[in-house]
Each structure stands twice: as C-alpha cells, then as structure tokens.
C-alpha cells in the first residue's frame, strides 16, 4: 500500500451508515463484506478489519425510513484492499456467495460494486501502483472499462477469511445538489485539489491521490438533503495530520460562513448538501 492515506494527507477514515435493521445489516457486513464487530449496542455497531480501528459503523435510527429518491448523500463508500491478490480472494468469495455485483477497470484501480440490504452503495477495490497512473495538466486519467475478472481470479487461490487487516477506507463518493458550491467547499474550505472531472462529477484529493472524495449531481441539480432518520450516510471522519492543519481548515471554513461546531475531541461540519464530516486528528 502506498502513503496516500496517512500524514501529511487528509483522508476519509470511518464511515457511519444508517440502516433499517441493524441485525440484518450486520449479517451482510460480516458474511458478505467480511468485517468484524468491534463494538455493539442495541442500535449501533462498529466494524473493523484489524480488531482495533473503526472502518464502518452502522446505526439504526428511531423511526427509520427508506431513503427518498433523488436526494443528496451517499453514492458509495469505497473499501481499499492492500493488493490485487486480496481482490482476487474477495471476488471469488462474492461469486461463490451469489450476491449481485458490478465491476469496472478505472485505469488507476480495479473495482467491484455492490449494495447493502438498504441500497447503500459499496465499492471494494485495489489500486494500481501510482507509477502506472497517467497525469495530464494536473488531472489523472480515469475511465470505466471492462474488468479483467479472469486475470484477477488467477492472482490467488487463498481461502477467504474476511477482509485483510490492512484494508482501509479508500474514498467516499457523494451526491450533491450543486457541483460548483460543493467544489468550492472541498477546495477552498477543506483544502482538497480537483484531480479529475467526469460529466456532472468532480474527483478531489490531497497528496496526489486519484481521489479521496468524489462529488456528483447524478441525482439531479438541486437534489435536497434526505431526512435525518432515513437510511444512507450519517457522517464520515476526515483525518488530519495534526492540530495545526485542522485549525487552518476550521478557520477557512469560518471565513466562508460555513458552520463548524466542537463536539468532544472533534469538530463537525457539513458540505452545502448536508453531507456531514467529523474532523479528527
């Protein structure tokens, strides 16, 4: 694994997802995705791969509802595997399970796509070495091509035992209502750089990654924020290298008129479409 998800970069850490039925969702996230329970209560569960680091947490809100159509929020969260061999093991496991999936080669990565029981989008992928990525005018070349599934399956015959301990949150892809306003929030506020454009979408990162965050208006320009008790994205963490870097971002957001509030040892803010972040060290 390369160093795009460690200091001095800013990157997505934990993603919190709202679900309709916690026990039903836990079965999926353990048996299909391969996560382990770190903590659990009646309405919440924290999931991990290494037994200590939260990767995904699930929450069943009171009076939970289905997510309305054509709203902002989660397109998918993306779980990054350490190697192509790990993707091979995961792909074979999915095929044996019979769970519906999609797949794509994005030049910079090879990816599998599936939805959880509530329709929350999930990508599981591996990166090609960054030395193989193509950059032009500070933009990285990405596309959606057919995945070489046979080549991936030939990488490993290892038995699937769940996600490997080196698995991390690779990126977050979000629906927004206004691409320009969202891009301003992420660049001028949070300090991300645009590294690629796609029709009605922008990809952003720190440290030259192909993207830590992507935003799109594929649910429609002006898509509203979904109700707080509907399934979907609840919040995600943005991990900062130090207090100074976080303080600079908080200051910039304040000058832009963006609300930032302190809660315990982290700060909370939201993009213009209501996608919430916890700013942590």
N, C-alpha and C positions, 0 to 999 in steps of 0.2 A: 504493500500500500504506500502511496506517496503522501506528501505532507500538506495536502490542501485542507485537511480537517483538523488542524492544530495551529497553535500560535505561530506567527502573528496574525493569522487569518481569523475572520469572523464567519461562523458557520452554524448550521442548524444542529441542535443536539437532540432533545427529546420532543416527540410529537404526542399531543393529547387528543384522543378521538372520542367523540360522543357516540354511544351505541344504544340500541333499543333494549337488548337483553344481554347483560354482562356475561352470564354463564355460557350462553350460546356463542357469543363472540370469542370468549376465552378458548373454547374448544377449537374454533377456527385458527386463532392466532398461535395456539400451541401445536395442533396437529397438522395444519396445512402450512403455516408460515415457519413454525419451528422455534418459537420464542419460549422462554421460561418465566414463571411467575417469580417476581422479586418481593412484591408486597400485595396484599389483597384485603379489601374490606367488603361490606355489603354492596356498595355501588361503585367501587373503584378497584382497579388493579394496575400495577406497574410491572412491565415486562422487560426482560433483559436477555442478552446472549451470554454475557460473561459472569453473571451472578452478582454483579455489583453496580453496573452502570445502567440507569433507566434509558431505554430506547424508545419504547412506545408505552403510553399509559391509556387506559380505557376508563370511561366514566359513563354511567347510566343516569342521566338527569331524571329528576322527578317530573312526571307528566311528559316524558319524552315523546316526540313526534317524528315522523319521517321528514327528510329534508325536502323543502319545496323545489319544484323545477325552476331553472333559470335564475339562480341566485349566486352570489359570490361565495367564496370558501374553497374547500379542498378540491383540486383536480386529482392529484395523487401525492403521497409521500413516497420517497424512494430509498430503499434499503440497499446499501452498497456492500457487496461481498468482497473479501480480500483477493480472490483470484478467479480465473476462468474455470479452474477445476472445481471450485466451490459452486459456481453457477451450473456446471455440469451435474453435480450431485443434486442440486435443488431442482433443476429441470426434470431429471429422471424421476425424482420424488413426485413432482406435480403430475407428470404423465401417468405414473402408476396410480395416483390418487383419483384421477379422472376429473379433477377440478378444472373448470373452464379458464383458459388463459389466452393472452395475446403475446406477441413478440415482435421485436424490431432491432435492427442494427442502426445505431445513430452515428457511426464513424468513430466518435470518441468513446463509445460504450456499446455493450450488448445487453439488451434488457428484456425482461419478462413482465407482463402486466396481468393483474387480476384484481377483483373487487372482493371486499369482505362481505359478510352477510347483509350489511346495511347499505351496500353500494359505495362505501368509501374506497377510493382508488389507491392501489398499491403498485409500485414498481420495485422489482428486485433486479439488480444489475451488477455488472462488473465493468470497471474502466479499462480501456486500452491504455498502455503507457503514454504519458503526456508527450513523450518524444515522437509519438506517431500522430499527434493531433496536427491539423493544418490551420494556421492562422493567416489572415489577410486583413490589413488595415485595422488591427487590434480586435478583430472578430474571429471567433473559432468556427470552423466549418462543421455543421451538423446536418443530418438528414434523417429520413425514416425509410430504411431499406429492409429487405427480407433478411431475417436472421439465419445464420448458418447453424441450424439446430443439430445437424448430424456431426459437424465439427466440434460443437460444444459437448455433445454427449460422449464423443470419443476421448475427451480430456481426462475422464476419471471413471473408475468403476467402484469407487468407495461407497460404503453404505451410508445412507442418510441418517444422521442422528440429531437433526435440528440445525439451526443457523450456527456457523462457527463463531467463536469468541471474538474474533477480530472484526465482526460485522459492525458497521456504523450507519448513522443516518446520512445518506449521501446528499440529498437535496429535497426541496419542497416545491411543488408546482401548484399555483393558486389561480382561481378565477377571481377577477376583479371587475369593477364596473366602469372604470375609466383608466385606460392604459397609461396616458400621459401623467395623470396625477399620481398613480401608483409608482411609475418610474421615477418621478421626482422624489417621492418619499424614500425609495430604496437607494437612490444615488446621492442626492443632496442631503438627505437625512441620515440614513444608516451607513452611507459610505461605500455601497456596492458599485461595481462598474458593469455597464452593459457589455456583454461579450458575444451576443448573438441576437439576431432578430428572426422571427418567423411570422407568417401572416397573423396579425392580431395578437402577437405574443412577443415578449422580450425575456431574455435569459441574462441573469446577473450573478456576479461572483466577486470574491476577494481573492487576491493572490494568484490570479491567472487560472483558476479552475474553469471547467466548461459551464458549470452553473451550480451555485448553492441554492438559488431561488429562481423560479420562473413565474411569470405572470401572463395571463391571457384574458381576452374578453370573449371567449368562445361561448359563454352563456348569455351573451348579449351586452351591448354597451348600455350602461346604466343598471346592470343587474343589482338588485338590492341585497343587503345583508340578510342572511337567514335568521329565523327566530333563535333565541339563545338556547331553547330547550330542544331544538331539532338535531337529529344526528348529523355528524360531519366533524369538521375541525373545531376544536375548542381553543387550543393555544399551542404554540411551539416555543422552544427556547432558542435564543441566539447566544452563542457562546463567544465572549470577548476575551482577548489575551490578557487584559489587565484592567484595573480600575480606571486608569487614565484614558484608555481607548473608549471605554464605556461612557465616561463622563463627557468626553468630547462629542459623542453621538447624542447624548441626552441634551447637551447644550444646543447643538444644531437643531434638533427636533423642536426644542422650546422656542428658538428663534423663528422657526417655520410655523409656529402656532399649533404644533402637534402636542396633544396631551400625553404626559408621561407621569406615572404615579409610582411611588415607592411602596413595596409590599415585602416586608421582611428583608431578606438579603438580596432581593432582585427588584427590578423596575419593570413596569408593564406599559406597553404602548400598542397601538393598532395602526395598520395601514389604512388608507382612505376608504377601503371596502370592508373594514371591520375585522380583518384577519389579525388576531392578537398574538403578541410576542412577549415573552418574559426575557429580559436582558440579564444574562447571568455571566459570572466570571468562570 
